[in-house]
Amino acid sequence: MKSTRIIVLVLALVAGLSAAWLAKGMLGGKKQVKVAKPKLETVKVLTASSDISLGNTIEPNSLKWQDWPKAAVTASLVTKEKQPKAIKDFTGATARASIVSGEPILTRKVVLNGKGGFMSAILPAGMRAVSTKISAATSAGGFILPNDRVDVILTRKGPSKRFVSDSILSNVRVLAIDQKIEDLDDKGKSKTAVGKTATLELSPQQAEVLAMAQRMGTLSLALRSLKDARDDGSDRPTTLEIGGRKGSVTVLRYGVSSTVNTNR
């Protein structure tokens, strides 16, 4: 009986060792397969190494070459392969729009040296930059900033020597207050801009209207809310139409016209 137990124990031990050996062999036989990651192909793209504000001159230390996925490179990006001297070429250019650090440098966002003035570069096609005198009293206390939208109000002497006011232009963009063309200070905070001259973005017809209105009376700028300052054509502007008999203009307000004598 005792010998039988010994034999059973030996057989069990042998079976256990055999099972362990087989399991080890099976696990050891499986090789881990390493999946090779595809190598991302990149190219050097010209980017901003620091924030560049609208109207600022681009310095050499404001630019850098940065790896960019080749699949994401478009024709508008400046690559080192095509323009190896791009940092030198873009040095001294003027930013016609704000550029944040790490953003690719696009030709349409800068004005290269010898390519015309800055103001003409930021004007949309078909528009004109026209300046008019202002003061804190006629420009919302100095809270009108570049890129705001305003209505232009003409105050003049009407019949019976009474003063009357008309909104002659509506929803026009302010390009600059004096020489200031951006609405933020060096710390990125908005600040008031009390100036003597406002430059407005106008169509050719609106430019003629403003020139005529400057001779007729006093102009004031009325600041529009951001919610109202949309530029989708839904806000029909009020304008003065040059024409009619000599010394008069026709006031068009929401489709209703009236003639105003400009002789004083």
C-alpha positions as CSV (number, residue, x, y, z in Angstrom):
1,M,0.0,0.0,0.0
2,K,2.8,2.3,0.9
3,S,4.7,1.5,-2.3
4,T,1.6,2.2,-4.3
5,R,1.2,5.7,-2.8
6,I,4.8,6.4,-3.6
7,I,4.4,5.3,-7.2
8,V,1.2,7.5,-7.6
9,L,3.1,10.5,-6.1
10,V,6.0,10.0,-8.4
11,L,3.7,9.7,-11.4
12,A,1.9,12.9,-10.4
13,L,5.2,14.8,-9.9
14,V,6.4,13.6,-13.3
15,A,3.1,14.7,-14.9
16,G,3.3,18.1,-13.3
17,L,6.8,18.7,-14.4
18,S,6.0,17.5,-17.9
19,A,3.0,19.9,-18.0
20,A,5.2,22.8,-16.8
21,W,7.9,22.0,-19.3
22,L,5.3,21.9,-22.1
23,A,3.7,25.2,-21.1
24,K,7.1,26.9,-20.9
25,G,8.0,25.6,-24.3
26,M,4.8,26.8,-25.8
27,L,5.1,30.3,-24.2
28,G,8.8,30.6,-25.1
29,G,8.0,29.5,-28.7
30,K,5.8,32.5,-29.3
31,K,7.9,35.5,-30.4
32,Q,6.6,39.0,-29.9
33,V,6.0,40.7,-33.2
34,K,7.1,44.3,-33.2
35,V,5.0,46.6,-35.4
36,A,7.2,49.1,-37.1
37,K,5.7,52.6,-36.9
38,P,5.7,54.5,-40.2
39,K,8.2,57.3,-40.3
40,L,6.5,60.7,-40.6
41,E,8.0,62.6,-43.5
42,T,8.5,66.3,-42.8
43,V,9.8,69.4,-44.5
44,K,11.1,72.7,-43.1
45,V,8.5,75.4,-43.1
46,L,9.0,79.1,-42.2
47,T,7.1,80.0,-39.0
48,A,6.9,82.8,-36.5
49,S,9.2,82.2,-33.4
50,S,7.2,84.8,-31.5
51,D,4.0,86.8,-31.8
52,I,4.0,89.4,-34.5
53,S,1.5,92.2,-34.2
54,L,-0.4,93.9,-37.1
55,G,1.8,96.6,-38.5
56,N,5.0,95.5,-36.9
57,T,8.3,95.0,-38.8
58,I,9.5,91.4,-39.0
59,E,12.9,90.9,-37.4
60,P,15.2,87.9,-38.2
61,N,14.7,86.5,-34.6
62,S,11.0,86.6,-35.2
63,L,11.3,83.7,-37.8
64,K,12.4,80.1,-37.6
65,W,12.3,76.9,-39.7
66,Q,10.0,74.3,-38.2
67,D,9.4,70.6,-39.2
68,W,6.0,70.3,-40.8
69,P,4.2,67.1,-42.0
70,K,4.9,66.9,-45.8
71,A,1.3,65.8,-46.4
72,A,0.0,69.0,-44.8
73,V,2.2,71.4,-46.9
74,T,0.3,73.6,-49.3
75,A,1.4,75.9,-52.0
76,S,0.9,78.9,-49.6
77,L,3.5,77.8,-47.2
78,V,7.1,78.9,-47.4
79,T,9.5,75.8,-47.4
80,K,13.2,75.8,-47.0
81,E,13.5,73.5,-50.0
82,K,12.0,76.1,-52.4
83,Q,13.1,79.3,-50.6
84,P,16.3,78.6,-48.6
85,K,16.9,82.4,-48.0
86,A,13.3,83.1,-46.9
87,I,14.4,84.4,-43.4
88,K,16.5,87.0,-45.1
89,D,13.8,87.8,-47.7
90,F,11.1,88.3,-45.1
91,T,13.2,90.4,-42.7
92,G,12.0,94.0,-42.7
93,A,8.6,93.1,-44.1
94,T,5.5,94.5,-42.4
95,A,2.8,92.3,-41.0
96,R,-0.6,93.0,-42.5
97,A,-2.3,90.8,-40.0
98,S,-1.5,89.4,-36.5
99,I,0.7,86.3,-36.6
100,V,0.9,84.1,-33.5
101,S,4.0,82.1,-32.4
102,G,4.3,78.8,-34.3
103,E,2.0,80.0,-37.1
104,P,3.4,79.5,-40.7
105,I,4.3,82.7,-42.5
106,L,2.0,83.3,-45.4
107,T,2.9,85.8,-48.2
108,R,-0.6,87.3,-48.1
109,K,-0.1,88.2,-44.4
110,V,3.0,90.3,-44.9
111,V,4.0,93.3,-47.1
112,L,7.5,92.8,-48.5
113,N,9.9,95.7,-48.8
114,G,9.3,97.6,-52.1
115,K,5.8,96.2,-52.5
116,G,3.9,99.4,-51.7
117,G,2.7,101.0,-48.5
118,F,1.2,99.2,-45.6
119,M,-2.2,100.9,-45.7
120,S,-2.7,100.1,-49.4
121,A,-1.8,96.5,-48.6
122,I,-4.5,96.0,-45.9
123,L,-7.2,97.5,-48.0
124,P,-9.6,95.1,-49.7
125,A,-9.9,95.3,-53.4
126,G,-12.1,98.1,-54.6
127,M,-12.0,100.0,-51.3
128,R,-10.5,103.3,-50.3
129,A,-8.8,104.7,-47.2
130,V,-10.2,108.2,-46.3
131,S,-9.3,110.3,-43.3
132,T,-11.5,112.7,-41.4
133,K,-10.9,114.9,-38.4
134,I,-12.2,113.7,-35.0
135,S,-12.0,114.6,-31.3
136,A,-12.9,112.8,-28.1
137,A,-16.3,114.5,-28.3
138,T,-17.0,113.2,-31.8
139,S,-15.5,109.7,-31.5
140,A,-17.4,108.1,-28.5
141,G,-15.0,109.6,-26.0
142,G,-12.0,108.0,-27.5
143,F,-13.3,104.4,-27.2
144,I,-13.4,103.9,-30.9
145,L,-10.5,101.7,-31.9
146,P,-9.1,100.4,-35.2
147,N,-11.2,97.6,-36.7
148,D,-14.3,98.8,-34.9
149,R,-17.3,99.6,-37.1
150,V,-19.1,103.0,-36.9
151,D,-21.8,105.1,-38.4
152,V,-20.9,108.6,-39.6
153,I,-23.3,111.4,-38.6
154,L,-23.3,114.8,-40.2
155,T,-24.6,117.7,-38.2
156,R,-25.3,120.9,-40.2
157,K,-27.5,123.9,-40.4
158,G,-30.8,123.1,-42.0
159,P,-33.8,125.3,-43.1
160,S,-34.6,128.2,-40.7
161,K,-31.0,128.0,-39.5
162,R,-31.8,125.0,-37.3
163,F,-29.3,122.3,-36.8
164,V,-30.1,118.9,-38.1
165,S,-28.3,115.5,-38.1
166,D,-28.2,112.8,-40.7
167,S,-26.5,109.4,-40.7
168,I,-24.7,109.6,-44.0
169,L,-22.6,106.3,-43.8
170,S,-23.4,103.2,-41.9
171,N,-21.4,100.2,-40.7
172,V,-18.0,101.3,-42.0
173,R,-14.7,100.0,-40.7
174,V,-12.2,102.1,-38.9
175,L,-8.7,101.4,-40.3
176,A,-6.7,103.6,-38.0
177,I,-6.8,106.3,-35.3
178,D,-4.0,108.7,-36.1
179,Q,-1.0,106.3,-36.8
180,K,-2.5,103.5,-34.7
181,I,-3.7,100.6,-36.7
182,E,-4.2,98.0,-34.0
183,D,-6.6,97.9,-31.0
184,L,-4.2,96.4,-28.5
185,D,-1.3,97.7,-26.5
186,D,2.1,96.0,-26.1
187,K,0.6,93.9,-23.3
188,G,-2.2,92.6,-25.4
189,K,-4.9,94.7,-23.7
190,S,-7.4,97.1,-25.3
191,K,-6.9,100.8,-24.6
192,T,-8.6,103.9,-25.6
193,A,-7.4,105.8,-28.7
194,V,-7.9,109.5,-28.4
195,G,-6.7,111.0,-31.7
196,K,-7.3,113.8,-34.1
197,T,-7.8,111.8,-37.3
198,A,-9.7,108.6,-38.1
199,T,-9.1,106.7,-41.3
200,L,-12.1,104.8,-42.6
201,E,-12.5,102.0,-45.2
202,L,-14.9,103.2,-47.8
203,S,-16.1,102.4,-51.3
204,P,-15.3,105.0,-54.0
205,Q,-18.9,106.4,-53.8
206,Q,-18.7,106.6,-50.0
207,A,-15.4,108.4,-50.2
208,E,-17.0,111.1,-52.3
209,V,-19.9,111.3,-49.8
210,L,-17.5,111.9,-46.9
211,A,-15.5,114.5,-48.8
212,M,-18.7,116.4,-49.5
213,A,-20.0,116.0,-46.0
214,Q,-16.7,117.4,-44.5
215,R,-17.6,120.8,-46.2
216,M,-21.2,120.8,-45.1
217,G,-20.9,120.6,-41.3
218,T,-19.5,118.6,-38.4
219,L,-18.9,114.8,-38.6
220,S,-19.3,112.5,-35.6
221,L,-18.6,108.8,-35.3
222,A,-21.1,106.5,-33.6
223,L,-19.6,103.2,-32.4
224,R,-21.7,100.2,-33.3
225,S,-22.2,97.1,-31.1
226,L,-20.2,94.0,-32.1
227,K,-23.6,92.3,-32.6
228,D,-24.6,95.0,-35.1
229,A,-21.3,95.3,-36.8
230,R,-21.8,92.5,-39.3
231,D,-20.7,92.8,-42.9
232,D,-23.1,90.5,-44.7
233,G,-25.0,93.2,-46.6
234,S,-28.1,92.9,-44.4
235,D,-27.5,96.3,-42.8
236,R,-28.3,98.7,-45.6
237,P,-26.1,101.8,-45.3
238,T,-27.3,105.3,-45.4
239,T,-25.3,107.4,-47.9
240,L,-25.3,110.8,-49.6
241,E,-25.5,110.6,-53.4
242,I,-23.6,113.3,-55.2
243,G,-25.7,114.8,-57.9
244,G,-28.7,117.0,-58.6
245,R,-28.4,120.7,-59.1
246,K,-25.2,122.6,-58.2
247,G,-24.7,123.1,-54.4
248,S,-27.0,120.2,-53.4
249,V,-26.8,116.5,-52.6
250,T,-29.5,113.8,-52.4
251,V,-29.8,112.1,-49.0
252,L,-30.7,108.4,-49.4
253,R,-32.0,106.9,-46.2
254,Y,-33.3,103.3,-46.4
255,G,-34.4,103.9,-50.0
256,V,-36.2,107.3,-49.3
257,S,-34.5,110.3,-51.0
258,S,-34.5,114.0,-50.1
259,T,-32.5,116.9,-51.5
260,V,-30.4,119.0,-49.2
261,N,-29.0,122.4,-50.2
262,T,-25.3,122.6,-49.4
263,N,-24.9,126.4,-49.8
264,R,-24.7,128.3,-46.5
